[in-house]
Amino acid sequence: MTTGAVSRQMQALEKHFGEELFIRGHRELTLTKKGEEYLASVAEAFLELRSATERIFGLHAAGPLRVSSSLSFVLRWLTPRMLDLHRNDPDTRMQITTSTDTIDFRVGDLDAGIRHGPIANLSNATQLLFNPLLVPVCSPSLLQGGERWTHIRQFNAHPILHSLAGPKMWSTWLEGAGLSIADLGETTFLSSSTLTVEAAAAGAGVAIAHLQLVENDIASGRLVIPWNLAVRDHLPYYLMWNNLVETNPGLLKFRRWLAREAQATDRQMMQLLKDQDITEIRSTPR
């Protein structure tokens, strides 16, 4: 449907009710108060209609499983393992989009989403994957003689790379190390964790990362961990889906596969910490 056709449909809806439902700004569209109230009232009905259609006519089974996750998780954890999923189930079809927005299954066409953080909506079914390990990472060129750092001034000899998408990552690790965010020196802010990790690999500074997402970079020597401490984040990665479509065969297979891969990841992380002689502590929930 074209933009013009959508605009005409919106105008027809407002004319039908005799009320303004949309606030039209410059390249921006938001709902009026009555528009928000109306959406909240009818969204559940549309979801029920979609669920009934898929259940009775089997339309969902013919389409791909629609999953949303952050760019960093998709690039660094999910896609490197996708070949295994397709080997085990060649009929698997997936449509993966990247986003960190709050998921509302009452709108849109997502089947499931992977997120990191507090479990936001308990009305949606959830499956815990793992709690990430926070570690600082940098290019091996920053470590003189390959020796790990033992003082904050060694951090501050380099730019500190912050992700705007993970504003509490550094403070969580620093608290575990008995330090404060105020102890850090020059800071560079980047829009995503993917960018901070890439900048660190290029020698542009020190980033904070989830070890599960940079495992391959550590193994290849592209990145190193300059401090022998990993802090287990109390906020997990988790899969969420709407319980109205939880019996979908594709979703059930995906959930089982994710559970196996998450368990394998935990085992790999324990071995990596041992091999690297890194101490693990747990963060304190706030």
Residue pairs with C-beta under 8 A, 6 or more apart in sequence:
10 21
10 22
13 21
14 20
14 21
14 22
19 32
19 34
20 32
20 34
20 35
21 31
21 32
21 34
21 35
21 38
22 29
22 30
22 31
22 32
22 35
23 29
23 30
23 31
23 32
31 39
39 107
43 104
43 106
43 107
44 106
46 106
47 105
47 106
47 242
47 244
48 244
51 244
51 245
53 59
54 60
54 61
54 245
54 248
60 111
60 245
60 248
61 248
61 249
61 250
63 93
64 93
64 94
64 95
64 250
65 92
65 93
65 94
65 95
65 111
65 112
65 248
65 250
65 251
65 254
66 94
66 95
66 97
66 109
66 110
66 111
66 112
67 94
67 95
67 96
67 97
67 110
67 111
67 112
67 113
67 114
67 254
68 96
68 97
68 98
68 99
68 103
68 110
68 112
68 113
68 114
69 78
69 96
69 98
69 99
69 113
69 114
69 115
70 98
70 99
70 100
70 114
70 115
70 116
70 165
70 193
71 98
71 192
71 194
72 165
72 192
72 193
72 194
72 197
72 210
72 213
73 114
73 116
73 213
73 237
74 96
74 98
75 194
76 194
76 197
76 213
76 214
76 216
77 212
77 213
77 265
78 96
78 114
79 96
80 216
81 261
82 94
84 257
84 261
85 92
85 254
85 257
86 92
88 257
89 253
89 257
92 250
92 253
92 254
93 250
94 254
97 110
100 115
100 165
102 120
103 110
103 113
103 115
103 120
103 121
103 124
103 240
104 121
105 124
105 241
105 242
105 244
111 241
111 242
111 245
111 248
111 250
111 251
112 239
112 240
112 241
112 251
112 254
113 239
113 240
113 241
114 129
114 237
114 238
114 239
114 240
115 237
115 238
115 240
116 132
116 210
116 235
116 236
116 237
116 238
117 235
118 235
119 126
119 236
119 238
119 240
121 240
123 243
124 240
124 241
124 242
124 243
125 240
125 241
125 242
125 243
125 246
126 238
126 239
126 240
127 238
127 239
127 240
127 255
127 258
127 259
128 236
128 237
128 238
129 236
129 237
129 238
129 239
129 258
129 259
129 262
130 212
130 236
130 237
130 262
130 265
130 266
131 232
131 233
131 234
131 235
131 236
131 237
132 210
132 211
132 212
132 213
132 232
132 233
132 236
132 237
133 210
133 211
133 212
133 230
133 231
133 232
133 233
133 269
133 273
133 280
134 169
134 172
134 173
134 176
134 208
134 209
134 210
134 211
134 230
134 231
134 232
134 233
134 283
135 173
135 208
135 209
135 211
135 214
135 225
135 227
135 229
135 230
135 231
135 278
136 155
136 173
136 206
136 207
136 208
136 209
136 225
136 226
136 227
137 197
137 200
137 206
137 207
137 208
137 209
137 214
137 217
137 218
137 223
137 224
137 225
137 226
138 158
138 200
138 203
138 205
138 206
138 207
138 223
138 224
138 226
139 200
139 201
139 202
139 203
139 222
139 223
139 224
140 146
140 221
140 223
140 224
141 203
142 158
142 203
142 206
142 226
143 149
143 224
143 226
148 225
148 226
148 227
148 228
149 155
149 226
149 227
150 227
152 179
152 183
152 184
154 226
155 184
155 185
155 206
155 226
155 227
156 184
156 185
156 186
158 205
158 206
159 186
159 187
159 188
159 204
159 205
159 206
160 170
160 184
160 185
160 186
160 187
160 188
160 205
160 206
161 187
161 188
161 190
161 196
161 199
161 200
161 204
161 205
161 206
161 207
161 208
162 170
162 187
162 188
162 189
162 190
162 196
162 208
163 169
163 189
163 190
163 191
163 192
163 193
163 195
163 196
163 207
163 208
164 189
164 190
164 191
164 192
165 191
165 192
165 193
166 193
166 208
169 193
169 208
169 209
170 181
170 184
170 208
171 181
172 231
172 233
172 283
173 208
173 229
173 231
174 180
174 181
174 183
174 184
175 231
175 283
175 284
176 229
176 231
176 281
176 282
176 283
177 227
177 229
177 231
188 199
188 204
188 205
190 196
190 199
193 207
193 209
193 210
193 213
196 207
196 208
196 209
197 207
197 209
197 213
197 214
197 217
197 223
199 205
199 207
200 206
200 207
200 209
200 223
201 217
201 222
201 223
206 226
209 223
210 233
211 218
211 225
211 230
211 269
211 272
212 237
212 265
212 269
214 223
215 265
215 268
215 269
215 272
217 223
218 224
218 225
218 272
218 276
225 276
225 278
228 276
228 277
228 278
228 279
229 278
229 279
229 280
229 281
230 273
230 278
230 279
230 280
230 281
231 280
231 281
231 282
231 283
232 280
232 281
232 282
232 283
233 283
234 282
234 283
234 284
234 285
237 262
239 255
239 258
241 251
241 255
245 251
246 252
272 278
273 279
273 280
